[in-house]
Amino acid sequence: MNFTVVNKNICVENIQITGVASSSIFLVGDTDSIALSSVFDTPPESLIIGPFVPLAPE
């Protein structure tokens, strides 16, 4: 497979972002590399691990 990329000038006049998810990225233009990381700051005693999910009464 032959793949040719021709980079030209880009002009962005206005960007409006109304929301950001917990795992999102916003790029304008080119990048050589992206490094991803994650932080988990919830204390272990607050985790609920099990098959039951609390449901609201009807």
C-alpha angles and dihedrals in degrees: 000000000000116000123184123191121193113191115206133175118290125203119194113185103176136012124181119186115188100179142012125208124215091254108037140127131196118199132179113184130350133331133191098207142355122210117202126203138172135207125195111194102169113114113245094240091063094060118104109206115180145086096272124093117190111241128199114248116253 
